[in-house]
Each structure stands twice: as C-alpha cells, then as structure tokens.
Amino acid sequence: MGLCSHLLRRLLGTLAVLWLVLTLTFAMLRCIPGGPFDAERELPTEVARALQVSYGRGPVLSQYGRYLGGVLRGDLGPSYRQSGWSVRELLAAKWPVSFELGLYTMALACCGGIALGCALLLGRPGLPHRLCLRSCTLLLCVPAIVLGPLLNYLLSCKLHWFPSIGWSGWRSKILPVCTLAPCYLAALAQITWQGMRTEYGRAYVRTALAKGLGEGQVFFRHVFANGIQPAIAYLGPTCSGVLSGTFVVENVFHIPGLGRLLMEAISGRDHTVIVGVVLFYALLISICNLVADVLLALLNPRLRGA
Amino acid sequence: MEARLWPCALALSLLAAGCGGRSGGEDGAGTLRLGNAAEPNTLDPQRMMDFSPIFIARGLFECLVLLDDATLCPLPGAAERWEISEDGLVYRFFLRPDGRWSNGEPVVAEDFVQAARRILSPRLASPTVDLYFPLKNAQAHYEGRVPWDEVGIRARDRMTLEISLERPTPYFLALLAHPAWSPIPRPCIEAHGGWERWDSDWTRPGNLVSNGPYRLEEWRVGDRIAIGKNPFHRSAGDGGPERVIFFPIVDQQTEQNAFDCGELDATATVPAELLDELRGRADGTLQETESLGCFYYLCNCSRPPLDNGHLRRALALAIDREELCRLIHRDVRFAAGNLVPAGTGGYRYGGRETLGRDPRMAREELAAAGFPGGAGLPPMTLTFNHSSLHRLVAQAVQEMWRRELGIAVELRCEDWKAFLHSRRVGNFAIARGGWVGDFNDPLTFLGLFVGDSPNNFVRWRDEAYDGEMRAAEEEEDRGERLRHLESAEDRLLREMPIIPLYFETHKRRVAERVRGWRPNLLDYHLYQNVRLR
C-alpha cells in the first residue's frame, strides 16, 4: 500500500515537473536572440511576415496557450526547420535509434561493470586486482569525444573492420557502443565494488559466515542484494541520459538520434522541436528515476515506508 | 585442452565473420554516395535556399535549361530548344515531347506557368521569389499591384511556353537553371495541401512527383536521402548511377573518415588542415576550384565610428590578404582585391580600386579619419558566428590591425542564429559577411548593396552606386552593362562598406571510381552524366 501511494505521488509530481519543464523551456527560448526563420540570406519583410503567420507565431501568450493545448492533445506541433515534418514524427523516427544505442551501451556497462565489481571483490588482492582498478580510473577519464574519433580512425579508417558512419546492421553498432560504454562500465565496476566491500564488512555478514553459511550463499543472498543498491541508484539518472541520446557519439558516427536532433534544433532555433525533445527527456528521466526507486524499494524494505 | 579452446575459437570466428570485408557494402556498385554537409530543410524546389537541398533538387527536378557542368553554358533541359526575340524581351521555350513526370504524366507548359503562379503568391513566402522578378509584372503581382493575368508567362500551347521580361536580362537563361524555376506538379501538391502551406508532406517519398532524371526513394532525416532513376526520364537507360545517396554529415572529420573508408564517393568539404597533405598525394582525389563566393567583413555604416569612410579604408588597407589565404586555403591565389570573383558571367573587375595591403596608406587614412595612431578611436567589436574558421580569420585580422594601425578590436563570437539576429538588427560594428552567388552574373553580388536590398546589412546607401546599378539593369548592350557594373564596384571599393578578404573555393574529395565529376564555379553537377567504375 505504501509503495502504491508512493508511486501515485511520484506520478503526480512527474506531471507537475513536465508542465514546469515545458513552460520554462518555452519561455527561455523566447528570451534568446535569433529566430527559426533567420537565415544567411535575409528574407524580404513580407516573406518573413507570411512565414510567421503560416506557423501561427503571434503574441507569446497565445502561442503558449495554443502549444499547451496541442501538447495535451498529443500534438507537439510542426518543426519550423524541417518543413513538412511534425515534431512527433521526428521524435518517433529518432528515439528508437538513441534508445537502441543506449540499451546496448547500458547492457554492456551493467553486465561488464557489475561482473567486474563482483570479481574485484571476490578476487585476491594482487597485481591483476590493482590493474583492474587503475584501468577503471583510466576509462573514467577518457571521454567519448576522444575515444570515438580514435576508434573510428583506427578500426574503421585504417583496419576497415567496421563502418565509420551510419546505424544499420550490427557491425555499425559496435564502435558507438564501445565508445559510450567504457566510462559507465568503469563507474559501475567501482560503485559495485565499493558497495559490496562495505556490505562485506558489516556485522551481519560476519555472523552469517560464523553460523556456517557458505560464502556463495552469503554473497548472493545477502551481500549482493544490499551491495548493489548504490549501483541501482546510479543507474536511474544515468540510464535516462544514455537512452535519450548522446550528441558526441551520434555526431562522430553519423547516427540519426535524438542528441543530434536536439543540437541541430537548438542551433536552428527550431522551438517546437526543442520543447518536444526536452519534454521527452524529462519524461524519460522521470520514468528511469521511478523505476530505480521501485527497484530500490523492492530490494530494501526500509525504503518502502519512506 | 581442445575442449577448453573451442569457445575461444568460436568467438574469434564470429568476430572475423563480423569484421571481415569492406564497410558500406549495403549500397551497390551503381550507387553514388555523396556527403551533403547539412540536412536539407525541404525538398520543395520553390522554398529552398541552402545548398544542401539544391544539390538534391538538381537530381529530382529538371528546369527549362540545364548548365554545361564544364562551361556553365545553358543547355536544353525540359525545353529542347528556345527562341529569343530580337529585343531580348520575349523567350519562347519548346518543351520536349518525351518529358515525363515520375508518375508517367507528361510535362507540359502549364506546369511552368503554375510554378510561377505558386511562387509569386505571397502566402507561400518563398525565399527565392526574387529570382522570378525579371518576369514582366512579376514583382508588381507579388506586391498585389497587378492581377495574375498580366504576369509575363503563359502557355502558348500544350508544349510551348512564352515568357516576357520586364527588361532585357542577359543572365536570364542562367537564372532558369535554379531549382526555383522547376516545373511544379500542381495536382500532387494540392493532394497533400502544399500549394501554399510550408508544413505539407508533399515532398516525402511516395508523395513527391518530380520530372528530373531521378525520383525520391528514401528520406531518413539526419541519416540519408536516396534518389533512384526516374524510369520515365530520357536519361534512364544512359548508364548513369542507378541511385544517388546524400549523407548530411555535419562533422568534417567524420566525413573524411567515411571517405577514407570507402563509404562516400565525394565529400562536401575538405578541412584546411588536410589540404597540404592531400595536395601531396598522388591519388588525385582532391578537387579544388574557384567558386562563386566571396568572404568579406561588413562595416556598420549607420553608426560611429564606421560611418567614417577613411576609417573603413584604413581597416581594409591594413589587411594582408595573402597571409589570410595561406591560413584558409594554403594558397595565395584567392586573395580578394574586390567583391565579384573573376569570371562571374564574363565579368572581370579591372577598375582602379583593387585592394591590396598598404600599411603606410592605411595609417594615413586612419589619421585622416581623426584617429592618428589609433588615438581616440572608440572601442570596436568584430562579431562572427561560431566556427573555427571564422575565429581563425578574426584572430588573424585582429592581429593585423593591432600590428599595422595600433588599434585593439574586441572579438565577439555568437551562435549562428544569434549572429544572424545581430546582423539583421545592426547590432555590430564589424561583422563576418560573405556571399555565394545564386546565378552566374555579377548582379548576384553587387545587388546586395543597393540601398533597399534586404541583404544590405551595412546600411550603406549611396546614390552614385544605386544609379550605376539602375543603369546596368536598364542597359541593353552587354559591354555597356558590364562597364556600369564595374563603375558600381569601383564606387563600392572606394567607399568600402565591406572589406573583401578572400574568394571562396569549392573543395571536395572525389573517389577514383567516379568519372565525369567536373568541378566548376557553381559546384553544379548533373548526376546522370557521372559514371561509376
């Protein structure tokens, strides 16, 4: 019952957050200089006026009212830059690409990172152990903007193992995923290792071991369930960020995802697309955080009543 | 031992199977793959003004005339021949009897009339409507002063189009090769509500009907646009590429990587830092040619201190253009001593005002402006949009002004749209400018600085200049007309509302397997003439 009311509260909070995000983004876009129809070649005044009329760009408040009404009906409006395309169509075309990229990245990062974290915990201290820890630090320090072009140059241009651009066929997906995943994998490995190590030092673990329970049983039934919680808390916001698109990787590998859509919309002042994508991000972040909360609550009974 | 090794062997073989072979194999040997720099905002030929959609439109739509991609001379396109009246005011075009839309319908003269009718409707808000203004009464109709019946375009019969001009226009045939002059499939556009609406989906695959050698097959926004042969076009069996794919790759290095991987047959750009290396290569993939473009700085003439002509000239004379060209092009040939690139529509500026570096004269001009040695000069800002190239040029020019004139100019970098806004409202002292011609005639450059031009960002109004431009427009004799244009450019360079820096070039890398890709001033290519090995 506690969990259900918690979920309901969170859902209502999410709606308020979405409205706030929409309103703030809408307002901020009207404050920055430059509009969607500014171009290198100046439009004659009458053409510019006709365009404003065509897209219903009147007083700001009436624009806001119309836009809000449209959003409530599920209509995010037309793209100003990509004429003939609606924001909903653009989002529908782009989010599966970013989602797929994010999903593979997080799958690799979760499997690799949690397994590595556990291995670091269970393995004996020594050179391999230290090497693994140092490697994690190194991977955390190499940003995608460095790793992506490097992998692209070496493995695509020089060795011709993978395509350098595009998002079709499984071979084209390896380099983008391998560019994005390492830093999350390393972070997850370290967080998992730290979380598990803390749990291992607790009295209840020593008691369980003293009572004669097997090390594997103690690890999987007690230590893992508690030690993984920091990693799950980390995964909530991280997943939403990765799933919603990463501009750098999409740009380096020419992937038609949400990150590029947003960046191009910002530089082109495509107001409707910007608000649409930001709203989509806000929704995704809310959902991911909600899922992380539910998972944590399931793993930790003390959080259910909170 | 062997049993333990088999998973490793399996993994290795999977990796080998996945990694083997060349990348980009999904596109067949008959496909021409081109980098296209940016995502086109539309494929409606009457609403496009950027280069990325225009490159695609040249495959999709065929205008009355084509241009020879070596000489840029007009060639028969949708019209198999034409007649021009002796006074140069009436053009009669005879359409090809075998001209077909991609749905098999014949292309008729009325399709061109409808195109004019649509673009001249203010509600369409076409950014290239001015390309129709040489038509008799076109501008007046656009401004609501005369009815449609009085506009100088009509179908004499099903296959004959007659166009009457306001005045003789020597560059009119060159103008007709712009996609804005494509015929329009009215029934198709109306079926999708796109006659006057910008947000119609008539340009989507499956909806778009075109009359060019190719038809639209695929449009994945941000990924690619693919056009395939139009089976109804006369070139369908000629052996050109079966498909052309345009990749809107924004990042220059990504584009170079894709070319090096064999995933692109031609790039849209080449970064300056690669030029020296590529010129030294024996593979001959680098194509460089002059373009119809000039890069210059704009001086805001509407407010002090740059309302002072002496100061503008001082700034212009202090710049070492050859040094700039070494930075940008790695080649000094493209230093701009004037505005209009040589060879534009047969024009070559030979006036008295050609700009060069003259620090002594620059200092004298600065003193004549009332700021000897830069003393008393109010702070000035040089505004440019975010780009590594523009920053490089701005820093170099800033240093030249400091070195030669002793003046400090502040640099201000703005994002693209903010920059356009600043330029439009006149919120700058000096700003990055530049122009790439729409058609092969000096008017495309010199027309920018006529007093009432919407692109006259410098807010410079000069009666003598406007008078020469008017005289050039009204002049029927070609030689006289060019002389008027030269006098106008003389005036521009004497008053210096702009500071020309260098001429733009077209730089592409074109793969060895591509034959018949001929570089030219307009970067104009007919894909059906390209051959792939």
Interface residues (C-beta under 8 A of the other chain):
Chain A: I32 P33 G34 G35 P36 D38 A39 E40 R41 E42 L43 P44 T45 E46 V47 A48 A50 L51 S54 Y55 P78 R81 Q82 S83 G84 W85 S86 L90 A93 K94 P149 N152 Y153 S156 C157 H160 W161 F162 P163 S164 I165 G166 W167 S168 G169 W170 R171 I174 N251 V252 F253 H254 P256 G257 R260 L261 E264 S267 G268 R269
Chain B: G18 C19 R22 S23 G24 E26 E39 N41 T42 D44 R47 M49 P122 R123 L124 A125 S126 P127 V129 D130 E143 G194 R197 W198 D199 S200 D201 W202 T203 R204 R220 V221 G222 D223 F247 I249 V250 D251 Q253 T254 N257 A258 D260 C261 G262 E263 D415 W416 K417 A418 F419 L420 H421 S422 R424 P454 N455 F457
